Amino acid sequence: MIDSLNLSGRTYLVTGAASGMGRATSILLSGQGARIVLVDINKEGLYNTQQQCTGETYVLEMDLSKPESFKGKVHDTILEFGRLNGFIHCAGIPYISPLKTVSPDICDKVYRINSYSAIELAKLFVNKKVYAGEFGSIVLISSVYGLVGSPANVGYALSKGAIQAATRALAIELAPKGIRVNCIAPGFIKTSMMDNVSSSFSEDYTQRLDALHPLGLGEAEDVANTILYLISDMGKWVTGSILNVDGGFTAQ
Ligand SMILES: NC(=O)c1ccc[n+]([C@@H]2O[C@H](COP(=O)([O-])OP(=O)(O)OC[C@H]3O[C@@H](n4cnc5c(N)ncnc54)[C@H](O)[C@@H]3O)[C@@H](O)[C@H]2O)c1
């Protein structure tokens, strides 16, 4: 193990831990010695992830669309499991809808889960009772669609652009506390979300997807590896950055 990637003695909360990038991240960080609070709305998926983690984990079933319920649950978890060094926000939902059918209610739900829940988690995290006081690091997951346009995607793009703006604002506000805040903008990654979304793509677009990624489609582990770099001591001088992990999607 490269020493600066060693996370022994540190504790991280990972949202979206029941599937895809959140699961891959939990397994990877756990293998690097971190203790993990696994958060998701999908209890069965959380236990599945827990079984694949090698280190100590704590399952926290939580609906991220209801920020008013976070405080009690996170504080109870910290009392039982210990304080956090950071969190990684991987939970998210897609929203494909042409402009004429975009709904404020659905936009609100997508925004709450994809973006605003991270702000509420950050608010809780900086509390002395929650933050372990050292190695502070937050990683938020955006999307290439926070950077470039695509049709029928305005509601999702809104939530993913917001995450990028929030990353920069939080990075500056939290730097005096020694907490770094970074963001990853993934291209298409083979997870259950991509399976669901791609079912609504035209045949032509599906065929073009590979070509849109010069290195081919990504794996959840490609994002997890970048998260490990960002939260570990390897990334100790990196804050406020948006890292494209997209197989070349946005380089074209
Ligand atoms: N897969 C892709 O191609 C891709 C590309 C760019 C960005 N992203 C983003 O990456 C992140 C991870 O996506 P993924 O591909 O791993 O998806 P995924 O569907 O495999 O995992 C998302 C997780 O979020 C959880 N979740 C959804 N709503 C929740 C809620 N209300 N409360 C708590 N948990 C909830 C789900 O249960 C699921 O376990 C998302 O933010 C997604 O928007 C995905």
The ligand as an SDF file (V2000), in Angstrom:
LIG
                    3D

 44 48  0  0  0  0  0  0  0  0999 V2000
  -23.6100    6.2450  -14.1510 N   0  0  0  0  0  0  0  0  0  0  0  0
  -23.3160    7.2860  -14.9010 C   0  0  0  0  0  0  0  0  0  0  0  0
  -23.1410    7.1770  -16.1190 O   0  0  0  0  0  0  0  0  0  0  0  0
  -23.1270    8.6430  -14.2720 C   0  0  0  0  0  0  0  0  0  0  0  0
  -22.5050    9.6330  -15.0160 C   0  0  0  0  0  0  0  0  0  0  0  0
  -22.2920   10.8910  -14.4480 C   0  0  0  0  0  0  0  0  0  0  0  0
  -22.6910   11.1380  -13.1440 C   0  0  0  0  0  0  0  0  0  0  0  0
  -23.3200   10.1570  -12.4360 N   0  0  0  0  0  0  0  0  0  0  0  0
  -23.6710   10.4880  -11.0490 C   0  0  0  0  0  0  0  0  0  0  0  0
  -22.9070    9.6700  -10.2000 O   0  0  0  0  0  0  0  0  0  0  0  0
  -23.6020    9.4230   -8.9720 C   0  0  0  0  0  0  0  0  0  0  0  0
  -23.6310    7.9240   -8.7030 C   0  0  0  0  0  0  0  0  0  0  0  0
  -24.3760    7.2980   -9.7450 O   0  0  0  0  0  0  0  0  0  0  0  0
  -24.3190    5.7270  -10.0330 P   0  0  0  0  0  0  0  0  0  0  0  0
  -24.1270    5.5940  -11.4810 O   0  0  0  0  0  0  0  0  0  0  0  0
  -23.4090    5.0580   -9.0680 O   0  0  0  0  0  0  0  0  0  0  0  0
  -25.8570    5.3830   -9.7460 O   0  0  0  0  0  0  0  0  0  0  0  0
  -26.5640    4.1860   -8.9650 P   0  0  0  0  0  0  0  0  0  0  0  0
  -27.9880    4.2630   -9.3580 O   0  0  0  0  0  0  0  0  0  0  0  0
  -25.8350    2.9020   -9.1680 O   0  0  0  0  0  0  0  0  0  0  0  0
  -26.3860    4.6470   -7.4470 O   0  0  0  0  0  0  0  0  0  0  0  0
  -27.0760    5.7520   -6.9220 C   0  0  0  0  0  0  0  0  0  0  0  0
  -27.4570    5.4420   -5.4820 C   0  0  0  0  0  0  0  0  0  0  0  0
  -28.1570    6.5800   -4.9500 O   0  0  0  0  0  0  0  0  0  0  0  0
  -29.1760    6.0760   -4.0960 C   0  0  0  0  0  0  0  0  0  0  0  0
  -30.2470    7.0480   -3.8820 N   0  0  0  0  0  0  0  0  0  0  0  0
  -31.1250    7.5130   -4.8140 C   0  0  0  0  0  0  0  0  0  0  0  0
  -32.0440    8.3090   -4.2190 N   0  0  0  0  0  0  0  0  0  0  0  0
  -31.7210    8.3470   -2.8900 C   0  0  0  0  0  0  0  0  0  0  0  0
  -32.3010    8.9850   -1.7490 C   0  0  0  0  0  0  0  0  0  0  0  0
  -33.4180    9.7280   -1.8430 N   0  0  0  0  0  0  0  0  0  0  0  0
  -31.7210    8.8170   -0.5570 N   0  0  0  0  0  0  0  0  0  0  0  0
  -30.6220    8.0420   -0.4310 C   0  0  0  0  0  0  0  0  0  0  0  0
  -30.0320    7.3970   -1.4570 N   0  0  0  0  0  0  0  0  0  0  0  0
  -30.5890    7.5460   -2.6740 C   0  0  0  0  0  0  0  0  0  0  0  0
  -29.6920    4.8400   -4.8360 C   0  0  0  0  0  0  0  0  0  0  0  0
  -30.4410    3.9860   -3.9810 O   0  0  0  0  0  0  0  0  0  0  0  0
  -28.4120    4.2270   -5.3580 C   0  0  0  0  0  0  0  0  0  0  0  0
  -27.8950    3.2690   -4.4730 O   0  0  0  0  0  0  0  0  0  0  0  0
  -24.9810   10.0730   -9.1640 C   0  0  0  0  0  0  0  0  0  0  0  0
  -24.9710   11.3320   -8.5520 O   0  0  0  0  0  0  0  0  0  0  0  0
  -25.1030   10.2150  -10.6660 C   0  0  0  0  0  0  0  0  0  0  0  0
  -25.9480   11.2870  -11.0090 O   0  0  0  0  0  0  0  0  0  0  0  0
  -23.5480    8.9370  -12.9610 C   0  0  0  0  0  0  0  0  0  0  0  0
  1  2  1  0
  2  3  2  0
  2  4  1  0
  4  5  1  0
  4 44  2  0
  5  6  2  0
  6  7  1  0
  7  8  2  0
  8  9  1  0
  8 44  1  0
  9 10  1  0
  9 42  1  0
 10 11  1  0
 11 12  1  0
 11 40  1  0
 12 13  1  0
 13 14  1  0
 14 15  2  0
 14 16  1  0
 14 17  1  0
 17 18  1  0
 18 19  2  0
 18 20  1  0
 18 21  1  0
 21 22  1  0
 22 23  1  0
 23 24  1  0
 23 38  1  0
 24 25  1  0
 25 26  1  0
 25 36  1  0
 26 27  1  0
 26 35  1  0
 27 28  2  0
 28 29  1  0
 29 30  1  0
 29 35  2  0
 30 31  1  0
 30 32  2  0
 32 33  1  0
 33 34  2  0
 34 35  1  0
 36 37  1  0
 36 38  1  0
 38 39  1  0
 40 41  1  0
 40 42  1  0
 42 43  1  0
M  CHG  2   8   1  16  -1
M  END
$$$$
